[in-house]
Amino acid sequence: MKIRINRLHADAELPVYAHGAEEDAGMDLKSLADIVLEPNRPALVPTGLSIELPPGYEAQLRPRSGLALRHAITLPNAPATIDPGYRGEIRVILLNLGTAPYQIVKGDRIAQMVIARYEAIEWEEGGLNESTRGSGGFGSSGR
Ligand SMILES: O=c1ccn([C@H]2C[C@H](O)[C@@H](COP(=O)(O)OP(=O)(O)OP(=O)(O)O)O2)c(=O)[nH]1
């Protein structure tokens, strides 16, 4: 499917699948700025992109596993939600869980974006059907 996208800055780059749409779920998002990530200080990183998702679709932003493993860089709000009605710039909240500052350079791939369908639901109040689990949870079935 086609999704409308705007570059809000001449240097903004469209997200791409690294191995093609058949093999990847996530497209890499690139930073539009040089930013130093200080340990334990969330930073808002611009992408220079805005999109128009059809109703029933969201974009989810997720960490890149390489950055997470090698540099302890994550998205504290992952999976971040980009709503179909949002027309502003997509920005990525990055958090450095390491102990040393980490330099993000303009053009670095900082996160991945997955386009996902969701159900728009209405609540129906009333009796709930019985189930085997019932109200058990939080380890009730043992280790
Ligand atoms: O990492 C993120 C998270 C959100 N957004 C944008 C798109 C999203 O549609 C909008 C609102 O996000 P969210 O609903 O998570 O924010 P909120 O804290 O609940 O604020 P709001 O009251 O604006 O909904 O902000 C981003 O660009 N990056």
The ligand as an ORCA input file, in Angstrom:
! r2SCAN-3c Opt
* xyz 0 1
  O       7.890      8.721     20.169
  C       6.943      9.396     19.724
  C       5.662      9.334     20.279
  C       4.661     10.121     19.725
  N       4.922     10.948     18.672
  C       3.850     11.763     18.108
  C       2.898     10.951     17.245
  C       1.743     10.667     18.129
  O       0.553     10.512     17.381
  C       1.724     11.912     19.013
  C       1.133     11.672     20.365
  O       1.795     10.609     20.972
  P       1.219      9.948     22.298
  O      -0.248      9.695     22.143
  O       2.101      8.828     22.669
  O       1.470     11.156     23.305
  P       0.789     11.554     24.658
  O       1.863     11.745     25.639
  O      -0.312     10.595     25.001
  O       0.235     12.975     24.283
  P      -1.060     13.473     23.509
  O      -1.880     14.074     24.584
  O      -0.542     14.477     22.524
  O      -1.717     12.289     22.843
  O       3.080     12.299     19.156
  C       6.178     10.999     18.114
  O       6.447     11.713     17.160
  N       7.155     10.215     18.657
*
